[in-house]
Amino acid sequence: MKRQKIKDLFAGFAMGVINALFGAGGGILTVEYLKRSGTPLKSAHATSVAIIMPLSLISAGIYLYNGAFAISDCLAYLPGGALGAVFGAFFLKKIPDFYIKKIFALFIIYASVKLLLR
């Protein structure tokens, strides 16, 4: 049990670092870690959001304090993002795991290709 707690602590550290450096990468790492730990797919996605949200708030606070962005930079995206978050949270249960896996994989591939071709 102690070994698992140490493993989870290091995984959490990696999630925080990746999230702070790359944004969405922390969530991807979190979902994969949770799935490998035996968490069911949909629960892994939902739990990942719950883990990444406070990590993102901490990182955003530090970035804001250091002048990396202004709150006004975010305002245009927040209403649509909030609506999308509500939509996604309500419909996650209704989408079969097969499609969740495929959509998630396609999103990762799309993001990877975009980053590689820039």
Secondary structure by P-SEA (a helix, b strand, c coil): caaaaaaaaaaaaaaaaaaacccaaaaaaaaaaaaaacccaaaaaaaaaaaaaaaaaaaaaaaaaaccccccccccaaaaaaaaaaaaaaacccccaaaaaaaaaaaaaaaaaaaaac
